[in-house]
Amino acid sequence: MSISRRTARRSVQILGVAAASSALALSAAGSALACNISEFSAEAKCDGGKGVITVNDQDVSGTPATVTVFLENNGADVKTVGSKDVTGSREGVTITFDENWSPNAEYRIRVQAGRDKNHLIVDKDITPNLTTPSEGCSKGESTPPATPSPSASTPAESPTPSASESTPPASTSSNAPSPAAGGSNLAETGANSNTGLIAGIAGALVVVGGGAVFFGMRRRGTNSSR
C-alpha cells in the first residue's frame, strides 16, 4: 500500500508540473499573439500631387483597432485629421488619411485596440510623432516662381510715337497772293520798275511843251512886226 501511495503521489506531482508547464506555454503564446503598439507604423506620402498619411497594422492576432491622427503644434493638438478602424494581419493592413500636409509638420497618431473598448489591450501613441518631409508634394504651390526681372543687356522698348508726333503737320494754304519773286529787292533798289520810263516820258513832255511855247512866242513876234 505504501508503495502504491508513493507512486500515485509522484504521478500527481508529474501531472502538476506538466500542467503548469503547459499553462506557462499557453500564456507565452497568448502574449506573443496579443496586439502591440510596436506593430503599428505611420508615414507621410504624396499621392498625385496631394499629401496623405498612411498607417500600417501588422498584427498577427488580427485584433480590431481604431487609429486617430492629430495635427500637432508645440505639443498640443491643433486639429483632428480623422479616425479609422483597422484589423491587422500577418502581411499588414494599411489605412490612408487624406491630409495636404505642409513640410516639416508634426502629427500624433493614437492607437486603441482590443476586443472590448472597456478593456483595451492597446491605448497608446505611435512613438515618436510623425514628422513630414522637408519638401512638399507640389513644388509649384509651396514655392511660387519668382517674377523674372528684365536683363540689363536688354534694351528698353522705345515708346511708340503718337499719331500727332509721327504725322508731320500739313501745310496750310492761304488765299493771299504770294509776293512776286524779287519784289522786295525791286522795292529797295528800284531796278526793273517803271520809274525810269515815267521820268523819261515826263521829260519828253517838258521838252515838247517848252518847244511849243517857244514856237508860239516866236510866231507872235513875227505877226506883230508885220
Salt bridges, closest charged atoms under 4 A:
GLU43 OE1 - LYS45 NZ 3.81
GLU72 OE2 - ARG108 NE 3.80
ASP77 OD2 - ARG108 NH2 2.79
GLU99 OE2 - LYS79 NZ 3.45
ASP116 OD2 - HIS119 ND1 3.27
ASP123 OD1 - ARG110 NE 3.17
ASP125 OD1 - ARG108 NH1 3.11
ASP125 OD1 - ARG110 NH1 3.07
GLU135 OE2 - LYS139 NZ 3.31
